[in-house]
Amino acid sequence: YRSDVPFAGFWYGIFMQAILLTWLYNNTKASLLPVILFHALGNAQVLPTWENPMSAWIFVSIWTLVTVAVIVVWGPRRLVRCRTE
């Protein structure tokens, strides 16, 4: 189905989304609902996706910018779940 999409771009995009999903989970008090909705929006192609090799790179660029923005604004410590003891 997506055989024309570059392999490296596909996996890099998945990696960026994994970072965002982790951030979302950790910053919603471990709620899965926002993570499920975010993932469902991607599956429904509401969020940016790709249709050809050129749009695949646009897709990867958008996810990279969003991921970097999340890390810059909220800091890398928000990507790790902290235990309060």
C-alpha positions as CSV (number, residue, x, y, z in Angstrom):
1,Y,0.0,0.0,0.0
2,R,2.8,2.4,0.8
3,S,5.6,0.8,-1.2
4,D,6.6,4.1,-2.8
5,V,7.3,5.8,0.5
6,P,11.0,5.8,1.5
7,F,11.7,3.2,4.2
8,A,13.9,5.5,6.3
9,G,11.4,8.4,6.2
10,F,8.6,6.0,7.3
11,W,10.5,4.8,10.3
12,Y,11.8,8.2,11.2
13,G,8.2,9.5,11.2
14,I,7.1,6.6,13.4
15,F,9.9,7.5,15.8
16,M,8.8,11.1,16.0
17,Q,5.2,10.1,16.6
18,A,6.4,7.7,19.4
19,I,8.1,10.6,21.1
20,L,4.9,12.7,20.9
21,L,2.7,9.8,22.1
22,T,5.0,9.3,25.1
23,W,4.9,13.0,25.9
24,L,1.1,13.0,25.6
25,Y,0.7,10.0,27.9
26,N,3.1,11.3,30.5
27,N,1.6,14.8,30.6
28,T,-2.1,13.7,30.8
29,K,-1.6,11.9,34.1
30,A,-1.1,8.5,32.3
31,S,-4.4,8.8,30.5
32,L,-4.6,6.6,27.5
33,L,-7.7,8.3,26.0
34,P,-5.7,11.3,24.5
35,V,-3.1,8.9,23.1
36,I,-5.7,6.7,21.5
37,L,-7.5,9.7,20.0
38,F,-4.2,11.1,18.7
39,H,-3.3,7.8,17.1
40,A,-6.9,7.4,15.7
41,L,-6.6,10.9,14.1
42,G,-3.5,9.7,12.3
43,N,-5.2,6.5,11.1
44,A,-8.2,8.5,9.9
45,Q,-5.7,10.7,8.0
46,V,-6.9,13.8,9.8
47,L,-3.3,14.5,10.8
48,P,-0.6,15.1,8.2
49,T,0.2,11.9,6.3
50,W,1.7,11.0,2.9
51,E,0.5,10.0,-0.5
52,N,3.7,10.0,-2.4
53,P,7.5,10.1,-1.7
54,M,7.6,14.0,-1.7
55,S,4.7,14.3,0.7
56,A,6.4,11.6,2.9
57,W,9.3,14.0,3.5
58,I,6.8,16.8,4.2
59,F,5.1,14.5,6.7
60,V,8.4,13.7,8.4
61,S,9.4,17.4,8.5
62,I,6.1,18.3,10.1
63,W,6.4,15.6,12.8
64,T,10.1,16.6,13.4
65,L,9.1,20.3,13.9
66,V,6.3,19.4,16.3
67,T,8.5,17.0,18.3
68,V,11.3,19.5,18.5
69,A,8.8,22.2,19.6
70,V,7.4,20.0,22.3
71,I,10.9,19.2,23.6
72,V,12.0,22.9,23.5
73,V,8.8,24.3,25.1
74,W,8.3,21.6,27.8
75,G,11.8,20.3,28.1
76,P,13.1,16.7,27.8
77,R,12.3,16.0,31.5
78,R,8.6,15.9,30.5
79,L,9.2,12.9,28.3
80,V,10.1,10.8,31.4
81,R,7.5,9.6,33.8
82,C,8.6,10.7,37.3
83,R,7.5,8.8,40.4
84,T,6.5,10.9,43.4
85,E,7.5,9.0,46.5
